[in-house]
């Protein structure tokens, strides 16, 4: 009889995983399963499926080289039942372990499935703390319990103080906690110039096998695998980190919000997928960035902006997810009911910013945070798309998407569906913001300063329509006062014309 069956999920590929603590090769074994359910729960991008499967298979092989017994259920195994529950039941009946061990899953749905399956089988399930993170779920709960309102800034400061990261005693390096004000620059008409392209990884034999499997098994799923070059091992992830620190971190800070046609990566790291799959320890990334500052290779605003994403934002949204799930998924504070336009899955739209962003997303499975927040997310917010549909798209379409990180970003930051639990205001803007931060508008038929007419920018039309629809709810909001005052300068005729054009856009998008 087997002692422990250690369950390793697809986003838990940590070679230092707590699940492996105390492993005895004579009495324990590892279980891993590729299941169709995880590719079809949402209509997943081919590259998202491929990066998970390739990274899992590389991890499996590493475990076996270290002497671990691994029971691996491949997607194309004829006996594969297609779900975690069916495959776990099959493994337990075959091996009869005395106990199941798993690190905290990254999704409520998966946690519930594992707990219910273990209960049905009558086998104890031990859930271990995921030490890949810098804080625990319980620590965040205690932080939240001590505050009337959650805000990233307070949590981030607490994390800096607790860890000592970039601190001189009780003072932050440079005297400021963050350098947001310095990190919002656009490229201007001259553009970004020659941007160092990130390191890419040619698919090895395992990845090529996975690509063939995905193309065969999921031929109608969105996206392409022709440009697949993601890190799928810890060694590749560390090379990607080295490449970012050396070539793009110095200018990451000032230009992290900038966008440019034909430049999907600019100065961004491309590390989120490796970190979320746990191929790369965030502590290593933090320390390397700090070393770059100490060596005067990168300025403090760039380093702090990068470190904040790992020490602050990543930890904060994970805490929010587990604090409010499962009720969080039902949030719809703005009562958004529209359907997601079909062009989100094809890129077939004449709005250049959306065509560029969705086009690169379908090709690479990637868009940086401002493209997600202020292009695809903003349009869905202004249009009034039901948050569950927006959530399903984001979870499906990006290679770094795991629900604990994706859902709070979408519901809390992008769509304001949680009514302000996570973010202090809805992030709304007209087409003028996109014009200021990119060159998308220069080759677009729409004019960002216009809200009505054949050449009016849909973002601008919907921006004013959004303010009108939610005027009563937002008029006393401390951070939206100027926008409401601007709205009230519009005449009744202007309002009517904007509403009519917005409704026309909704009908058009429904039929897109």
WOURLIN-V900917 format. One record per residue. N is the residue number from 0. RES is the residue in one small letter. OMEGA is omega in whole degrees, -180 to 180 (999 if undefined). Layout:
BEGIN
n=N res=RES omega=OMEGA
n=N res=RES omega=OMEGA
END
This chain:
BEGIN
n=0 res=x omega=179
n=1 res=x omega=177
n=2 res=x omega=-178
n=3 res=x omega=168
n=4 res=x omega=-175
n=5 res=x omega=-178
n=6 res=x omega=177
n=7 res=x omega=-179
n=8 res=x omega=-172
n=9 res=x omega=178
n=10 res=x omega=-178
n=11 res=x omega=-171
n=12 res=x omega=-177
n=13 res=x omega=-180
n=14 res=x omega=176
n=15 res=x omega=-175
n=16 res=x omega=176
n=17 res=x omega=179
n=18 res=x omega=-178
n=19 res=x omega=179
n=20 res=x omega=177
n=21 res=x omega=-178
n=22 res=x omega=178
n=23 res=x omega=-177
n=24 res=x omega=-179
n=25 res=x omega=-173
n=26 res=x omega=-174
n=27 res=x omega=175
n=28 res=x omega=177
n=29 res=x omega=176
n=30 res=x omega=174
n=31 res=x omega=-177
n=32 res=x omega=168
n=33 res=x omega=-177
n=34 res=x omega=-178
n=35 res=x omega=-180
n=36 res=x omega=-177
n=37 res=x omega=176
n=38 res=x omega=-174
n=39 res=x omega=174
n=40 res=x omega=162
n=41 res=x omega=-173
n=42 res=x omega=-165
n=43 res=x omega=172
n=44 res=x omega=180
n=45 res=x omega=-179
n=46 res=x omega=176
n=47 res=x omega=178
n=48 res=x omega=-175
n=49 res=x omega=-177
n=50 res=x omega=177
n=51 res=x omega=-176
n=52 res=x omega=180
n=53 res=x omega=179
n=54 res=x omega=177
n=55 res=x omega=-178
n=56 res=x omega=175
n=57 res=x omega=179
n=58 res=x omega=176
n=59 res=x omega=-177
n=60 res=x omega=177
n=61 res=x omega=178
n=62 res=x omega=-179
n=63 res=x omega=177
n=64 res=x omega=179
n=65 res=x omega=177
n=66 res=x omega=177
n=67 res=x omega=168
n=68 res=x omega=-177
n=69 res=x omega=172
n=70 res=x omega=-172
n=71 res=x omega=-179
n=72 res=x omega=-178
n=73 res=x omega=-178
n=74 res=x omega=-177
n=75 res=x omega=172
n=76 res=x omega=-178
n=77 res=x omega=-179
n=78 res=x omega=-176
n=79 res=x omega=-178
n=80 res=x omega=172
n=81 res=x omega=179
n=82 res=x omega=175
n=83 res=x omega=-177
n=84 res=x omega=-178
n=85 res=x omega=-178
n=86 res=x omega=178
n=87 res=x omega=177
n=88 res=x omega=180
n=89 res=x omega=-179
n=90 res=x omega=-178
n=91 res=x omega=179
n=92 res=x omega=-179
n=93 res=x omega=-171
n=94 res=x omega=177
n=95 res=x omega=179
n=96 res=x omega=176
n=97 res=x omega=-178
n=98 res=x omega=172
n=99 res=x omega=179
n=100 res=x omega=177
n=101 res=x omega=170
n=102 res=x omega=-179
n=103 res=x omega=178
n=104 res=x omega=-179
n=105 res=x omega=-178
n=106 res=x omega=-180
n=107 res=x omega=-178
n=108 res=x omega=-179
n=109 res=x omega=177
n=110 res=x omega=180
n=111 res=x omega=-180
n=112 res=x omega=-180
n=113 res=x omega=-180
n=114 res=x omega=-179
n=115 res=x omega=-180
n=116 res=x omega=178
n=117 res=x omega=179
n=118 res=x omega=180
n=119 res=x omega=-179
n=120 res=x omega=-179
n=121 res=x omega=180
n=122 res=x omega=178
n=123 res=x omega=178
n=124 res=x omega=177
n=125 res=x omega=-180
n=126 res=x omega=-176
n=127 res=x omega=179
n=128 res=x omega=179
n=129 res=x omega=-176
n=130 res=x omega=172
n=131 res=x omega=-180
n=132 res=x omega=-179
n=133 res=x omega=176
n=134 res=x omega=-179
n=135 res=x omega=177
n=136 res=x omega=180
n=137 res=x omega=178
n=138 res=x omega=178
n=139 res=x omega=178
n=140 res=x omega=178
n=141 res=x omega=176
n=142 res=x omega=-178
n=143 res=x omega=-178
n=144 res=x omega=-178
n=145 res=x omega=-176
n=146 res=x omega=176
n=147 res=x omega=-176
n=148 res=x omega=179
n=149 res=x omega=173
n=150 res=x omega=-179
n=151 res=x omega=-173
n=152 res=x omega=-179
n=153 res=x omega=178
n=154 res=x omega=-179
n=155 res=x omega=178
n=156 res=x omega=179
n=157 res=x omega=179
n=158 res=x omega=178
n=159 res=x omega=-180
n=160 res=x omega=-177
n=161 res=x omega=-177
n=162 res=x omega=-176
n=163 res=x omega=-178
n=164 res=x omega=179
n=165 res=x omega=-179
n=166 res=x omega=167
n=167 res=x omega=-173
n=168 res=x omega=179
n=169 res=x omega=-177
n=170 res=x omega=176
n=171 res=x omega=177
n=172 res=x omega=178
n=173 res=x omega=177
n=174 res=x omega=180
n=175 res=x omega=179
n=176 res=x omega=176
n=177 res=x omega=-175
n=178 res=x omega=-180
n=179 res=x omega=-176
n=180 res=x omega=-180
n=181 res=x omega=-171
n=182 res=x omega=-178
n=183 res=x omega=-175
n=184 res=x omega=172
n=185 res=x omega=-177
n=186 res=x omega=-174
n=187 res=x omega=-175
n=188 res=x omega=-177
n=189 res=x omega=178
n=190 res=x omega=-175
n=191 res=x omega=-176
n=192 res=x omega=-178
n=193 res=x omega=-180
n=194 res=x omega=178
n=195 res=x omega=-180
n=196 res=x omega=-178
n=197 res=x omega=177
n=198 res=x omega=178
n=199 res=x omega=-175
n=200 res=x omega=179
n=201 res=x omega=-179
n=202 res=x omega=175
n=203 res=x omega=-175
n=204 res=x omega=-180
n=205 res=x omega=-179
n=206 res=x omega=177
n=207 res=x omega=178
n=208 res=x omega=179
n=209 res=x omega=180
n=210 res=x omega=178
n=211 res=x omega=179
n=212 res=x omega=-179
n=213 res=x omega=179
n=214 res=x omega=-180
n=215 res=x omega=-173
n=216 res=x omega=-175
n=217 res=x omega=-173
n=218 res=x omega=-176
n=219 res=x omega=178
n=220 res=x omega=-177
n=221 res=x omega=173
n=222 res=x omega=-177
n=223 res=x omega=174
n=224 res=x omega=-176
n=225 res=x omega=-178
n=226 res=x omega=-175
n=227 res=x omega=-179
n=228 res=x omega=-174
n=229 res=x omega=173
n=230 res=x omega=-180
n=231 res=x omega=176
n=232 res=x omega=176
n=233 res=x omega=180
n=234 res=x omega=178
n=235 res=x omega=179
n=236 res=x omega=179
n=237 res=x omega=174
n=238 res=x omega=178
n=239 res=x omega=176
n=240 res=x omega=179
n=241 res=x omega=-179
n=242 res=x omega=179
n=243 res=x omega=-178
n=244 res=x omega=-175
n=245 res=x omega=-166
n=246 res=x omega=-173
n=247 res=x omega=-180
n=248 res=x omega=-177
n=249 res=x omega=-179
n=250 res=x omega=179
n=251 res=x omega=-176
n=252 res=x omega=-175
n=253 res=x omega=-173
n=254 res=x omega=-177
n=255 res=x omega=179
n=256 res=x omega=-176
n=257 res=x omega=179
n=258 res=x omega=180
n=259 res=x omega=-178
n=260 res=x omega=178
n=261 res=x omega=-180
n=262 res=x omega=-175
n=263 res=x omega=-172
n=264 res=x omega=-177
n=265 res=x omega=-177
n=266 res=x omega=-179
n=267 res=x omega=-166
n=268 res=x omega=-172
n=269 res=x omega=-177
n=270 res=x omega=-172
n=271 res=x omega=-180
n=272 res=x omega=179
n=273 res=x omega=179
n=274 res=x omega=-178
n=275 res=x omega=173
n=276 res=x omega=179
n=277 res=x omega=170
n=278 res=x omega=-177
n=279 res=x omega=179
n=280 res=x omega=180
n=281 res=x omega=179
n=282 res=x omega=178
n=283 res=x omega=179
n=284 res=x omega=179
n=285 res=x omega=-177
n=286 res=x omega=179
n=287 res=x omega=178
n=288 res=x omega=179
n=289 res=x omega=177
n=290 res=x omega=179
n=291 res=x omega=177
n=292 res=x omega=-180
n=293 res=x omega=-179
n=294 res=x omega=179
n=295 res=x omega=177
n=296 res=x omega=-179
n=297 res=x omega=-178
n=298 res=x omega=-177
n=299 res=x omega=-180
n=300 res=x omega=178
n=301 res=x omega=-178
n=302 res=x omega=179
n=303 res=x omega=179
n=304 res=x omega=178
n=305 res=x omega=-179
n=306 res=x omega=-180
n=307 res=x omega=178
n=308 res=x omega=-176
n=309 res=x omega=-178
n=310 res=x omega=-175
n=311 res=x omega=-169
n=312 res=x omega=-176
n=313 res=x omega=-180
n=314 res=x omega=-177
n=315 res=x omega=-176
n=316 res=x omega=174
n=317 res=x omega=177
n=318 res=x omega=178
n=319 res=x omega=-178
n=320 res=x omega=-175
n=321 res=x omega=177
n=322 res=x omega=-171
n=323 res=x omega=179
n=324 res=x omega=4
n=325 res=x omega=-177
n=326 res=x omega=-177
n=327 res=x omega=-177
n=328 res=x omega=-179
n=329 res=x omega=-178
n=330 res=x omega=175
n=331 res=x omega=-171
n=332 res=x omega=-178
n=333 res=x omega=179
n=334 res=x omega=179
n=335 res=x omega=-174
n=336 res=x omega=-177
n=337 res=x omega=176
n=338 res=x omega=176
n=339 res=x omega=179
n=340 res=x omega=-179
n=341 res=x omega=-176
n=342 res=x omega=174
n=343 res=x omega=-180
n=344 res=x omega=-175
n=345 res=x omega=-173
n=346 res=x omega=-176
n=347 res=x omega=178
n=348 res=x omega=178
n=349 res=x omega=171
n=350 res=x omega=-170
n=351 res=x omega=-178
n=352 res=x omega=178
n=353 res=x omega=179
n=354 res=x omega=179
n=355 res=x omega=-175
n=356 res=x omega=-180
n=357 res=x omega=178
n=358 res=x omega=179
n=359 res=x omega=178
n=360 res=x omega=179
n=361 res=x omega=-179
n=362 res=x omega=-170
n=363 res=x omega=-171
n=364 res=x omega=-173
n=365 res=x omega=163
n=366 res=x omega=-178
n=367 res=x omega=-164
n=368 res=x omega=180
n=369 res=x omega=173
n=370 res=x omega=180
n=371 res=x omega=-176
n=372 res=x omega=-168
n=373 res=x omega=171
n=374 res=x omega=-177
n=375 res=x omega=-180
n=376 res=x omega=-178
n=377 res=x omega=-179
n=378 res=x omega=178
n=379 res=x omega=179
n=380 res=x omega=-178
n=381 res=x omega=179
n=382 res=x omega=-180
n=383 res=x omega=-180
n=384 res=x omega=179
n=385 res=x omega=-174
n=386 res=x omega=179
n=387 res=x omega=178
n=388 res=x omega=177
n=389 res=x omega=178
n=390 res=x omega=-178
n=391 res=x omega=180
n=392 res=x omega=-179
n=393 res=x omega=180
n=394 res=x omega=-177
n=395 res=x omega=-158
n=396 res=x omega=-176
n=397 res=x omega=-176
n=398 res=x omega=-178
n=399 res=x omega=-171
n=400 res=x omega=166
n=401 res=x omega=-166
n=402 res=x omega=-178
n=403 res=x omega=-180
n=404 res=x omega=-176
n=405 res=x omega=-173
n=406 res=x omega=178
n=407 res=x omega=176
n=408 res=x omega=-178
n=409 res=x omega=-176
n=410 res=x omega=-175
n=411 res=x omega=-174
n=412 res=x omega=-172
n=413 res=x omega=-172
n=414 res=x omega=-179
n=415 res=x omega=-178
n=416 res=x omega=-180
n=417 res=x omega=175
n=418 res=x omega=177
n=419 res=x omega=177
n=420 res=x omega=-174
n=421 res=x omega=-178
n=422 res=x omega=-172
n=423 res=x omega=-178
n=424 res=x omega=170
n=425 res=x omega=-179
n=426 res=x omega=-177
n=427 res=x omega=178
n=428 res=x omega=176
n=429 res=x omega=177
n=430 res=x omega=-179
n=431 res=x omega=177
n=432 res=x omega=-180
n=433 res=x omega=177
n=434 res=x omega=-178
n=435 res=x omega=-172
n=436 res=x omega=-176
n=437 res=x omega=170
n=438 res=x omega=-178
n=439 res=x omega=-174
n=440 res=x omega=-176
n=441 res=x omega=-179
n=442 res=x omega=179
n=443 res=x omega=-179
n=444 res=x omega=-179
n=445 res=x omega=-179
n=446 res=x omega=-173
n=447 res=x omega=-180
n=448 res=x omega=-176
n=449 res=x omega=179
n=450 res=x omega=-178
n=451 res=x omega=178
n=452 res=x omega=-175
n=453 res=x omega=-179
n=454 res=x omega=178
n=455 res=x omega=179
n=456 res=x omega=178
n=457 res=x omega=177
n=458 res=x omega=-178
n=459 res=x omega=176
n=460 res=x omega=-176
n=461 res=x omega=176
n=462 res=x omega=180
n=463 res=x omega=178
n=464 res=x omega=177
n=465 res=x omega=180
n=466 res=x omega=179
n=467 res=x omega=-178
n=468 res=x omega=-175
n=469 res=x omega=-175
n=470 res=x omega=-177
n=471 res=x omega=-178
n=472 res=x omega=-173
n=473 res=x omega=-170
n=474 res=x omega=180
n=475 res=x omega=-180
n=476 res=x omega=-174
n=477 res=x omega=-177
n=478 res=x omega=-178
n=479 res=x omega=-176
n=480 res=x omega=-177
n=481 res=x omega=180
n=482 res=x omega=178
n=483 res=x omega=178
n=484 res=x omega=176
n=485 res=x omega=178
n=486 res=x omega=-174
n=487 res=x omega=172
n=488 res=x omega=-180
n=489 res=x omega=177
n=490 res=x omega=177
n=491 res=x omega=179
n=492 res=x omega=178
n=493 res=x omega=180
n=494 res=x omega=-179
n=495 res=x omega=-179
n=496 res=x omega=179
n=497 res=x omega=179
n=498 res=x omega=-179
n=499 res=x omega=-180
n=500 res=x omega=178
n=501 res=x omega=179
n=502 res=x omega=177
n=503 res=x omega=177
n=504 res=x omega=180
n=505 res=x omega=178
n=506 res=x omega=-180
n=507 res=x omega=-178
n=508 res=x omega=176
n=509 res=x omega=-177
n=510 res=x omega=-176
n=511 res=x omega=999
END
